[in-house]
Amino acid sequence: MSIAAVEQPPAPATDRAPVVTGNLREVMAALRRALPAVPSRPPVPVLAGTLLDATPEGVSFAAFDYELGITSQLARDHVTDVTPG
């Protein structure tokens, strides 16, 4: 039996990273509100970050560990441009 390498097709356009343009202080304040839920020594690597979700309605930052979850939202009127990923 032989195994052949299969070339992966390019990722669809929806897999792009979201782009947020706006007041840096407001965006960073929203991010800082979610950061207490990011563990300093995560038991699982996936818990070591913050999820950014950009939609036409605004931006949300979410962080979770096994005991705490925080979601911070920034409404569309606080950012100048949101390009969903």
Secondary structure, DSSP 8 states (H G I E B T S, - for coil): ------------GGGS--EEEE-HHHHHHHHHHHGGGS-SS-SSGGGGS-EEEEETTEEEEEEE-SS-EEEEEEEGGGEEEEE--
